[in-house]
């Protein structure tokens, strides 16, 4: 299977491209040797041997406020890719996000009412809605959206503030022997899913029925628990810091993947546990 991966230099994209190996065309804005996103649609139009597009590239910062930048990348470009894939009968898998659920007051099943808290999440809601209609209009197409929960693992170094708590806590612990957590971090719970599970599900999702699927463990764990796991491995101390004012009202306090829909595809229900996952990331840095 020959695939094109957008966002191939990113966190999930780089890990996926690695396991796809020689069968992948890499597309990203950050590497000169990769295909530029502006050229991706033209390439797909000009050749006939691409079987699947994994569209993982996006403006992914949850604090981005430039609407033109977000809509151009996350909605307009995504729509162009989707349309050409439908036209050429190419399977289309794209990255959605658990951020569409907001505080999760309506639950975390794929058909739950979405309540995004920031512009990034709004852009993901918008494209998910376009996809829902495209699936109805094109019943023979393969169109799969993956709502990634809190992914952690290898190749996060470039993500800065958008890196996972596992990555940020480990980095701080190894460099400074301290871990900074927000006050009340025991009350912030997320579904932390290891990159190995994410890339496996992403690769295999071309065999799923068209639709949007959650990609998580189905278990919510607190930021405090993550900090203590890292502290136990590194001997670092845990320091509480004030919760940032700019994040108030824009920060998910709880996420937990409802895995019932993805379980129906026949994909194995087991996931890497947080304890094993944190240890794997830690030992991989040594």
C-alpha positions in Angstrom: 0.0 0.0 0.0 1.5 3.4 -1.1 0.5 6.2 1.2 0.9 10.0 1.5 1.3 11.3 5.1 0.8 15.0 5.8 2.4 16.3 8.9 5.1 13.7 8.4 7.6 15.6 10.5 5.3 16.0 13.4 4.8 13.8 16.4 2.2 11.2 15.2 3.2 11.7 11.5 6.8 10.9 12.1 6.0 7.7 14.1 3.5 6.6 11.5 5.9 7.3 8.6 8.5 5.2 10.3 6.4 2.1 10.4 5.1 2.6 6.8 8.7 2.7 5.7 9.4 2.9 2.0 5.7 2.9 1.0 5.2 6.5 2.2 5.4 9.9 0.6 6.2 12.4 3.3 4.5 15.8 3.3 5.3 18.7 5.7 6.1 22.4 5.9 9.1 22.1 8.2 11.4 19.9 6.1 12.8 21.0 2.7 13.2 17.4 1.5 9.6 16.6 2.1 6.7 17.4 -0.3 5.2 20.7 0.5 1.5 20.7 1.4 0.8 23.2 -1.4 2.0 20.6 -3.9 0.2 17.6 -2.3 -3.1 18.0 -4.2 -1.4 18.4 -7.5 0.7 15.3 -6.9 -2.4 13.2 -6.0 -4.0 14.5 -9.2 -1.0 13.6 -11.4 -0.3 10.0 -10.3 -2.4 6.9 -9.9 -0.6 4.7 -7.4 -1.5 6.3 -4.1 -3.8 4.0 -2.1 -4.3 6.1 1.0 -3.8 9.6 2.4 -3.1 9.9 6.1 -3.9 13.6 6.8 -2.2 14.4 10.1 -0.9 17.9 9.4 -2.7 20.9 11.0 -2.3 24.0 13.0 -2.5 22.2 16.4 -1.9 24.9 19.0 -4.9 25.2 21.3 -3.9 28.8 22.0 -3.8 29.9 18.3 -6.1 32.8 17.7 -5.4 33.6 14.0 -8.6 32.5 12.4 -7.3 32.9 8.8 -4.4 30.6 9.6 -6.5 28.0 11.4 -9.3 27.9 8.8 -6.9 27.8 5.9 -4.9 24.9 7.2 -7.4 22.9 9.2 -10.6 23.3 7.1 -9.8 24.6 3.6 -6.7 22.5 2.9 -8.3 19.5 4.5 -11.4 19.8 2.4 -9.3 20.0 -0.8 -7.5 16.8 0.1 -10.7 15.0 1.0 -12.4 16.0 -2.3 -9.5 14.8 -4.5 -9.3 11.6 -2.5 -13.0 10.9 -3.1 -12.6 11.8 -6.8 -9.7 9.4 -7.2 -11.1 6.7 -4.9 -8.2 7.0 -2.4 -8.8 6.1 1.2 -8.7 9.2 3.4 -7.8 9.0 7.1 -7.5 12.3 9.0 -6.6 13.5 12.5 -9.6 14.8 14.5 -9.2 15.5 18.2 -10.8 14.8 21.6 -10.8 18.6 22.1 -14.1 18.6 20.2 -15.8 17.3 23.4 -14.8 20.3 25.5 -15.6 19.7 29.1 -17.3 16.5 28.1 -20.6 17.3 29.8 -22.4 15.4 27.0 -20.1 12.4 27.2 -17.3 11.2 25.0 -19.1 8.9 22.5 -18.6 9.9 18.9 -22.2 11.0 18.5 -22.2 13.2 21.6 -22.9 16.9 21.3 -19.6 18.7 20.7 -18.7 21.7 22.8 -15.2 23.0 21.8 -13.3 25.4 24.1 -10.9 27.0 21.6 -10.4 27.9 17.9 -8.4 24.8 17.2 -11.1 22.6 18.5 -13.8 24.5 16.6 -11.9 23.9 13.4 -11.9 20.2 14.1 -15.6 20.2 14.8 -16.2 22.1 11.5 -14.2 19.5 9.5 -15.9 16.6 11.3 -19.2 18.0 10.3 -18.1 18.3 6.6 -16.9 14.7 6.8 -20.2 13.5 8.2 -22.0 14.8 5.2 -19.4 13.6 2.7 -19.8 10.1 4.0 -23.5 10.3 3.4 -23.0 11.6 -0.1 -20.2 9.1 -1.0 -21.2 5.8 0.5 -18.5 3.9 -1.4 -15.6 6.1 -0.3 -13.4 5.2 2.7 -13.3 8.3 4.9 -12.1 7.8 8.5 -11.6 10.5 11.2 -9.6 9.7 14.4 -10.3 11.7 17.5 -6.9 11.4 19.3 -7.0 11.8 23.0 -3.8 12.8 24.9 -1.1 11.1 22.9 2.4 10.7 24.4 5.6 9.0 23.4 8.7 9.4 21.3 9.5 12.4 18.9 7.8 15.1 20.9 10.8 17.3 21.4 9.7 19.8 18.7 6.3 20.4 20.2 7.2 22.8 23.0 4.2 23.8 25.1 2.0 21.5 23.1 4.0 18.4 24.1 2.3 15.9 26.4 2.6 16.1 30.2 4.6 12.9 30.1 7.2 14.5 27.9 7.3 17.8 29.7 7.5 16.2 33.1 10.2 13.9 32.1 12.2 16.6 30.4 12.0 18.9 33.5 12.8 16.0 35.8 15.9 15.0 33.9 17.2 18.5 33.4 16.2 20.2 36.7 15.3 17.3 39.0 11.9 19.0 39.5 8.4 18.7 38.0 6.0 21.6 37.9 2.3 20.8 38.1 -0.7 23.2 38.2 -2.4 23.6 41.6 -5.2 21.1 41.8 -3.6 18.8 39.2 -5.2 15.8 41.0 -8.5 17.1 39.7 -7.4 17.3 36.0 -7.9 13.9 34.4 -7.1 12.9 30.9 -7.1 9.8 28.7 -3.3 9.3 28.0 -2.7 7.1 25.0 0.7 5.8 24.0 2.0 6.6 20.5 2.5 2.9 19.7 -1.3 2.3 20.1 -2.0 5.5 18.1 0.1 4.6 15.1 -1.2 1.0 15.1 -4.8 2.2 15.1 -4.1 4.8 12.5 -2.4 2.4 10.1 -5.2 -0.2 10.5 -8.0 2.4 10.3 -8.1 2.1 6.5 -10.0 -1.1 7.1 -12.6 0.5 9.3 -16.1 1.4 8.1 -16.2 5.1 7.2 -16.9 7.3 10.2 -15.2 9.1 13.1 -13.6 7.0 15.9 -12.1 7.8 19.3 -8.5 6.8 19.8 -7.8 6.5 23.6 -7.5 4.0 26.3 -10.9 4.3 27.9 -9.3 5.3 31.2 -8.8 8.8 32.8 -5.7 9.5 34.9 -4.8 12.7 36.6 -1.8 14.9 35.9 -0.8 14.4 39.5 -0.5 10.6 38.9 1.6 11.2 35.8 3.9 13.5 37.8 4.3 10.9 40.6 5.1 8.1 38.0 7.8 10.4 36.6 9.1 11.4 40.0 9.4 7.7 41.0 11.5 7.0 38.0 13.7 10.1 38.2 13.9 11.0 41.8 12.6 14.5 40.9 10.6 16.7 43.3 7.1 17.8 42.5 6.3 21.5 42.8 2.9 23.1 42.5 2.5 26.3 40.5 -0.5 28.6 40.0 -3.0 27.7 37.3 -2.5 30.1 34.3 -5.2 32.8 34.1 -5.1 32.6 30.3 -6.2 29.0 30.3 -9.2 29.4 32.6 -12.4 28.4 30.8 -10.3 27.0 27.9 -8.9 23.9 29.5 -10.4 20.4 29.5 -10.5 19.1 33.1 -11.6 15.6 32.1 -11.4 13.4 29.0 -12.1 9.7 28.7 -12.5 7.9 25.4 -15.6 5.9 24.9 -14.2 2.9 22.9 -17.5 1.1 22.1 -17.5 2.2 18.5 -13.9 1.3 17.7 -14.3 -2.0 19.5 -17.0 -2.9 16.9 -14.4 -2.7 14.1 -12.7 -5.8 15.6 -9.5 -3.9 16.5 -8.1 -5.3 19.7 -9.4 -3.5 22.8 -6.1 -3.7 24.8 -4.0 -0.5 25.1 -0.6 0.3 26.7 -1.2 1.1 30.3 0.1 4.5 31.7 2.6 2.9 34.1 4.1 0.8 31.3 3.9 3.6 28.8 5.7 6.1 31.0 8.5 3.6 31.8 8.9 2.9 28.1 9.3 6.5 27.2 11.7 7.0 30.1 13.9 4.1 29.2 13.8 5.2 25.6 15.5 8.5 26.5 18.4 6.8 28.2 
